[in-house]
Amino acid sequence: MNNQLNTHPYLLIDDIANLLVDVPDDSIISRTIHKDEHINVVLFAFATGQTLSEHTAASSAIIQILSGEAVIGLGEDSYEAHAGTWIHMQACLPHSVVAKTPLIMLLTMQQKNSRPAEA
Protein backbone atom coordinates (compact mmCIF):
# COMPACT_ATOMS: atom_id res chain seq x y z
CA MET A 1 0.00 0.00 0.00
CA ASN A 2 2.31 2.73 -1.25
CA ASN A 3 0.63 6.13 -1.09
CA GLN A 4 2.94 7.47 -3.80
CA LEU A 5 1.13 5.22 -6.28
CA ASN A 6 -2.30 6.39 -5.17
CA THR A 7 -3.72 8.70 -7.86
CA HIS A 8 -6.68 9.78 -5.69
CA PRO A 9 -6.64 12.52 -3.04
CA TYR A 10 -7.66 9.88 -0.47
CA LEU A 11 -6.91 6.35 0.66
CA LEU A 12 -9.89 4.08 1.29
CA ILE A 13 -9.51 0.66 2.91
CA ASP A 14 -12.77 -1.25 3.01
CA ASP A 15 -11.85 -3.63 5.87
CA ILE A 16 -8.59 -2.70 7.56
CA ALA A 17 -8.63 -5.59 10.03
CA ASN A 18 -8.54 -8.07 7.13
CA LEU A 19 -5.19 -6.75 5.85
CA LEU A 20 -3.41 -8.98 8.37
CA VAL A 21 -5.31 -12.25 8.68
CA ASP A 22 -2.67 -15.01 8.68
CA VAL A 23 -0.66 -14.39 11.84
CA PRO A 24 1.67 -17.28 12.70
CA ASP A 25 1.69 -18.51 16.30
CA ASP A 26 4.27 -16.70 18.42
CA SER A 27 4.34 -13.73 16.03
CA ILE A 28 3.62 -10.04 15.75
CA ILE A 29 3.13 -8.67 12.25
CA SER A 30 3.00 -5.00 11.31
CA ARG A 31 2.11 -3.21 8.11
CA THR A 32 2.43 0.50 7.40
CA ILE A 33 -0.93 1.71 6.10
CA HIS A 34 -0.03 5.36 5.55
CA LYS A 35 3.01 7.54 6.12
CA ASP A 36 3.59 11.17 5.27
CA GLU A 37 5.25 14.21 6.84
CA HIS A 38 2.47 14.46 9.46
CA ILE A 39 1.48 10.94 10.54
CA ASN A 40 2.54 7.32 10.41
CA VAL A 41 -0.25 4.72 10.61
CA VAL A 42 0.71 1.11 11.33
CA LEU A 43 -1.57 -1.92 11.58
CA PHE A 44 -0.42 -4.62 14.03
CA ALA A 45 -1.58 -8.21 14.41
CA PHE A 46 -0.52 -10.13 17.53
CA ALA A 47 -0.85 -13.85 18.12
CA THR A 48 -2.23 -14.77 21.55
CA GLY A 49 0.35 -14.24 24.27
CA GLN A 50 2.65 -12.01 22.24
CA THR A 51 4.09 -8.96 23.98
CA LEU A 52 5.34 -5.58 22.85
CA SER A 53 7.60 -4.84 25.81
CA GLU A 54 7.59 -1.48 27.55
CA HIS A 55 9.10 1.31 25.49
CA THR A 56 8.62 5.01 24.78
CA ALA A 57 8.15 7.05 21.62
CA ALA A 58 9.40 10.53 20.81
CA SER A 59 6.00 11.66 19.54
CA SER A 60 2.38 11.35 20.62
CA ALA A 61 0.41 8.33 19.44
CA ILE A 62 -3.07 6.80 19.35
CA ILE A 63 -3.85 3.10 19.85
CA GLN A 64 -7.14 1.73 18.52
CA ILE A 65 -8.05 -1.89 19.26
CA LEU A 66 -9.93 -3.25 16.23
CA SER A 67 -10.39 -6.82 17.45
CA GLY A 68 -9.29 -9.06 20.29
CA GLU A 69 -8.28 -8.36 23.87
CA ALA A 70 -5.06 -7.07 25.41
CA VAL A 71 -3.52 -5.68 28.54
CA ILE A 72 -2.14 -2.22 27.79
CA GLY A 73 0.44 -0.72 30.10
CA LEU A 74 0.44 3.09 30.25
CA GLY A 75 3.08 4.46 32.59
CA GLU A 76 2.31 2.98 36.03
CA ASP A 77 -1.22 1.96 34.99
CA SER A 78 -2.51 -1.19 33.31
CA TYR A 79 -5.82 -1.54 31.45
CA GLU A 80 -7.87 -4.34 29.92
CA ALA A 81 -8.46 -3.32 26.30
CA HIS A 82 -10.90 -4.80 23.76
CA ALA A 83 -12.38 -4.00 20.36
CA GLY A 84 -13.37 -0.35 20.45
CA THR A 85 -10.75 0.76 22.99
CA TRP A 86 -9.11 4.06 21.99
CA ILE A 87 -6.04 5.47 23.75
CA HIS A 88 -4.12 8.72 23.21
CA MET A 89 -0.57 8.71 24.58
CA GLN A 90 1.63 11.73 25.07
CA ALA A 91 5.22 11.58 23.81
CA CYS A 92 7.70 9.72 26.05
CA LEU A 93 4.99 7.79 27.97
CA PRO A 94 6.21 4.26 28.74
CA HIS A 95 3.73 1.77 27.29
CA SER A 96 3.39 -1.93 26.50
CA VAL A 97 0.95 -4.40 24.92
CA VAL A 98 0.21 -8.02 25.88
CA ALA A 99 -2.25 -9.88 23.61
CA LYS A 100 -4.71 -12.00 25.62
CA THR A 101 -6.36 -13.22 22.39
CA PRO A 102 -5.49 -12.74 18.70
CA LEU A 103 -5.27 -8.96 18.50
CA ILE A 104 -5.56 -6.39 15.70
CA MET A 105 -4.41 -2.91 16.69
CA LEU A 106 -4.06 0.32 14.73
CA LEU A 107 -1.30 2.69 15.83
CA THR A 108 -1.30 6.31 14.62
CA MET A 109 1.83 8.31 15.40
CA GLN A 110 2.32 12.01 14.88
CA GLN A 111 5.59 12.61 13.10
CA LYS A 112 8.03 14.25 15.51
CA ASN A 113 8.56 17.41 13.46
CA SER A 114 4.94 17.76 12.35
CA ARG A 115 3.06 20.90 13.31
CA PRO A 116 -0.71 21.35 13.23
CA ALA A 117 -2.04 23.39 10.32
CA GLU A 118 -2.68 27.01 11.16
CA ALA A 119 -6.25 28.24 10.90
C-alpha positions in Angstrom: 0.0 0.0 0.0 2.3 2.7 -1.2 0.6 6.1 -1.1 2.9 7.5 -3.8 1.1 5.2 -6.3 -2.3 6.4 -5.2 -3.7 8.7 -7.9 -6.7 9.8 -5.7 -6.6 12.5 -3.0 -7.7 9.9 -0.5 -6.9 6.4 0.7 -9.9 4.1 1.3 -9.5 0.7 2.9 -12.8 -1.2 3.0 -11.8 -3.6 5.9 -8.6 -2.7 7.6 -8.6 -5.6 10.0 -8.5 -8.1 7.1 -5.2 -6.8 5.8 -3.4 -9.0 8.4 -5.3 -12.2 8.7 -2.7 -15.0 8.7 -0.7 -14.4 11.8 1.7 -17.3 12.7 1.7 -18.5 16.3 4.3 -16.7 18.4 4.3 -13.7 16.0 3.6 -10.0 15.8 3.1 -8.7 12.3 3.0 -5.0 11.3 2.1 -3.2 8.1 2.4 0.5 7.4 -0.9 1.7 6.1 0.0 5.4 5.5 3.0 7.5 6.1 3.6 11.2 5.3 5.3 14.2 6.8 2.5 14.5 9.5 1.5 10.9 10.5 2.5 7.3 10.4 -0.2 4.7 10.6 0.7 1.1 11.3 -1.6 -1.9 11.6 -0.4 -4.6 14.0 -1.6 -8.2 14.4 -0.5 -10.1 17.5 -0.9 -13.8 18.1 -2.2 -14.8 21.5 0.4 -14.2 24.3 2.6 -12.0 22.2 4.1 -9.0 24.0 5.3 -5.6 22.8 7.6 -4.8 25.8 7.6 -1.5 27.5 9.1 1.3 25.5 8.6 5.0 24.8 8.1 7.0 21.6 9.4 10.5 20.8 6.0 11.7 19.5 2.4 11.3 20.6 0.4 8.3 19.4 -3.1 6.8 19.4 -3.8 3.1 19.9 -7.1 1.7 18.5 -8.0 -1.9 19.3 -9.9 -3.3 16.2 -10.4 -6.8 17.5 -9.3 -9.1 20.3 -8.3 -8.4 23.9 -5.1 -7.1 25.4 -3.5 -5.7 28.5 -2.1 -2.2 27.8 0.4 -0.7 30.1 0.4 3.1 30.2 3.1 4.5 32.6 2.3 3.0 36.0 -1.2 2.0 35.0 -2.5 -1.2 33.3 -5.8 -1.5 31.4 -7.9 -4.3 29.9 -8.5 -3.3 26.3 -10.9 -4.8 23.8 -12.4 -4.0 20.4 -13.4 -0.4 20.4 -10.8 0.8 23.0 -9.1 4.1 22.0 -6.0 5.5 23.8 -4.1 8.7 23.2 -0.6 8.7 24.6 1.6 11.7 25.1 5.2 11.6 23.8 7.7 9.7 26.1 5.0 7.8 28.0 6.2 4.3 28.7 3.7 1.8 27.3 3.4 -1.9 26.5 0.9 -4.4 24.9 0.2 -8.0 25.9 -2.2 -9.9 23.6 -4.7 -12.0 25.6 -6.4 -13.2 22.4 -5.5 -12.7 18.7 -5.3 -9.0 18.5 -5.6 -6.4 15.7 -4.4 -2.9 16.7 -4.1 0.3 14.7 -1.3 2.7 15.8 -1.3 6.3 14.6 1.8 8.3 15.4 2.3 12.0 14.9 5.6 12.6 13.1 8.0 14.2 15.5 8.6 17.4 13.5 4.9 17.8 12.3 3.1 20.9 13.3 -0.7 21.4 13.2 -2.0 23.4 10.3 -2.7 27.0 11.2 -6.2 28.2 10.9 
